Amino acid sequence: MASPFLAIPLSLHLIAAAGGVPTLDAGPSCRAADIAQACMADEQDAHNQLVKTWTKFNAADRATCVRTMMDFAPTYTELLTCLEMASEARKLPEDLY
């Protein structure tokens, strides 16, 4: 019987592959922060930015960032940072790799 825990990463990967911003629960990460309310506001801002810019990011980068984040409790801020870093890395000259 398949583990129900496998369904969450798979569903997030499918959502990301389908072109939409994945639904993440930043609550656990924010509850661990000293200022939970400010953390949740930052997460909402990051989510809003992702909604506006999601399709501007490379599809392979979107899939990679979502897949990479499935080993921990991901946040929108972390997802946005991953995508921004991947986007900037694509701009570097190939001889730096």
N, C-alpha and C positions, 0 to 999 in steps of 0.2 A: 504494500500500500504506500502511496506517495506521501511524503511528509507535507503537512499544510504550510510549513515554513518556507518551502520551496516556491509556493504560489506567489508570495509577496514579491520577491525579486523578479520573478518571471513576469508578473503583471506590470511592475514598474518598467521593466525593459520593453515590454510590448507597447505600453503607453508612450514611452519616449520614442520608440521606433515609429510609432504611428504619427508623430509630429506634435504631440502635446506635452506640456509641462507635467512631469509626474506629480502625484499627490504625495507629499511628505508630511510626517508628523514631527514638527520641531519641538513639541511640548516637552518630551523627556530631556532633550538637550538644554532647553531654556530653564526647566525646573532645576537643573544642576547648576545653572549660572547664579551669580550673586544677585543680579537685578533681572528677574524673570520678565517683568513687564517690558522693559527696554529691549530685552532679547526678542520677545515676540513681535515687537514693533519692527525691529531690524529684519526679522524673518518675513514679515508681511511686505516690507519694502523690497526685499530680495525676490520674493514671489512675484510681486507686481512687475519688477524689472524683467524677470524671466518670461512672464506672459507677453510682454512687449517685444522682447528680443529673441525668443526661442528659435524661431525659424531662421534667424540670421546666423546662428551658430552652425558649423559644419555638422551634418547628420552623424558622421562617424564619431566626432568628438562628443556629441550628445549621448550616443549609445555607450561610449567608453566611460564617460563621467558617471552616468547612472549605474552602470555595471560595477564600477569601482567602489561606489558608495554603499553597495549592498552588504558589506561586511560590518557595518556599524549603523547607528541611528543617524541617518543623513538629515541635513538641514538645507534649506534653500540657499543660504549664504554659502555653504560649502559647495553646493552644486554650481552656483553662479561663479564662484572663484575658480573652480575646476574648468569651467567652460571658457572663462576669460583667459586663463593661463594657456589653455590649449590653443585658443585663437591667436594669442600673442606668439606662441611657439611656432605656429605656422608661418609667421612673418619673418622669422630668423633666416639668415642665409644658410643654405644646406651645408656649407663647410664647417659650421659650428656644431653640427650633430656629432 
